[in-house]
C-alpha cells in the first residue's frame, strides 16, 4: 500500500511540474521574443546608421543618463531572472525525467518481484515435498546407522582386546630379548677379559720355556766339562733345578691343555667374526658400487662444466657483440644528447628572452599604472574641490575602468610569467632526467668495458678455475642428479633479455613523460596567452 501511495504522489508532482514547466516556458519564449526584437532593431540601426546610433548614445548618456541606466539595470535584472528561470526549468525537467525513470524502474521491479514470488511459491512447494522425502530417508538412515554403530562397537571391543594382548606379548618378548642381549654382552666382555689373561700367560710360558732351554744347554755343557767334585755338586744342583723345572713344565702342560680348550672356544668366536667380516665385505662391495656411481656422476659434472665453459666462451663472444652495439648506441645517444642539449639551450635562451620581455612589459605596465594612479588621485582631488559632480563623473569612471583593466592585465601577465616559469622548470627537470639517464648509460658502458678487459686478459686455465670455484658449492650428487643445467641457463638468458627490453622500454617511457610534461607546460602558457588575447579583443569590441 505504501508503494502505491508513493506512486500516486509522484504522479501528482509530475503533473504539477509539467503544468508549471509549460507556463514558464511560454513566459520565457515571450520574453525572449521581445528581447530579440529590441536587440535586432538596435543592431540594424548600428549597421545601417552608425552615426545616428552614436549620436543617440551620446544624447541618451548626456541628457537621459538616468533613464538609460535604469533601462540597462532592468535589462540586467531581466537577464538574471531569465537565467534563474532557465535553471529552475532545467532542474525541474531533470527531476521529471528522473521521476519517470524511477517509475519505469519501479514498475519493472514490481513485475520482477511478482515473477520471483511465483517462482518462490513453486520452489517452496517442491521443497516441502523434498523435505517429507528427506525425513523418511533420514529415519531409515538413522536405523541403519544405529545398527552399524552397534556392530562397530562390538568389533571395536574385540579389536581392542586383541591389540592389548598383542601389546602385552610384544612387551614380554622385548623384555626377554633385552635380558638375553644383556647376558650375551656380559659373556662377551668376560670372554674378552679371559682372552687377554690367556695371552699374557702364554707370553710368560714362552719366556719360561726359552729360559729352560738355555738352562738345559748350560747343564749339558757343564756335564761335558766338569769332572771334579765341584762340578758334580753344581751338577746336582742343576739336576734339582731341572727337577723343579720339569715339575713346572708339567704344570704348564696342564695349563696349556686348559688354554687349548679356551683357544677352541676362541676359534668358534673367530668363525663368527669371519661371518661378520664377510658381511662387512658385502657392505664394502655396496660402497664400491656407490663410489662407482659417484664417479659416473663426477664425469657427468665434468661434462656439465665443459658445457658451461663453452657457454662461457659463447657469452664472451656475445658480450663483445653487445659491446660493439653499446658503442654504437653510445655514439648515437651522445649525438642525440648533444642535439637535445643544443635544442634545450636554444629553448632556454628563447624562454629567458621571453621572460625578460615579459618582465620589461610588466615593469612598463607597473609604471603606467602608477602614473595612472597618480592621475586618478589628482583627479579625485579636483573632483572633490569642484561642486559640479555631473561634469566630472564621466572621466573618473573611465579612468577607474582603465585602472581596473590595467590591473587585470598586470595580474594576467603575472600568471603568464608563473606559467612560463613552470614551463622552464619542466624543461630543466626533463633535461636533468636525460642527463641522469646518460650518466647511467656511461656507467654501464664502463662496466661492460672492464668486464671485457678481464675476460680478454684472463687465460683459459683461470676461466676453468673460475668455473670450478663457482661449481664447488653445487657439487652434491643429488643436486647434480636432479638438475637440468641447459634449461636453467636458457631461463636465465630469457630473463636477461626481458630485463634489457623492460629497461629500454622504461627509458623510452620516461623520455615520453618528460616530453609530455614540457608540452603540457607549453600548452598551459599558450592557453593563458590566448585567454588574454580574447579578453583584449572583448575589451576592444566593448
Buried (B, 14 or more C-beta within 10 A) or exposed (E): EEEEEEBEEBEEEBEEBEEEBEEBBEEBEEBEEEBEEEEEEEEEEBEEEEEEBEEBEEEBEEEEEEEBEEEEEEEEEEEEEBEEBEEEBEEBBEBBEEBEEEBEEBEEEEEEEEEEEEEEEEEEEEEEEEEEEEEEEEEEEEEEEEEEEEEEEEEEEEEEEEEEEEEEEEEEEEEEEEEEEEEEEEEEEEBEEBBEEBEEBBEEBEEBEEEBEEBEEEBEEBBEEBEEEEBEEBBEEBEEEBEEBEEEBEEBEEBBEEBEEBBEEBEEEEEEEEEEEEEEEEEEEEEEEEEEEEEEBEEEBEEBBEEBBEBBEEBBEEBBEBBEEBEEBBEEBEEEBEEBBEEBEEBBEEBEEBBEEBEEBBEEBEEBBEEBBEEBEEBBEEBEEEEEEEEBEEEBEEBBEBBEEBBEBBEBBEBBBEBBBBBBEBBEBBBEBBEEBBEEBEEEBEEBEEEBEEBEEEEEEEBBEEBBEEBEEEEEBEEBEEBEBEEEBEEEEEEEEEEEEEEEEEBEEBBEEBEEBBEEBBEBBEEBBEEBEEBEEEEEEE
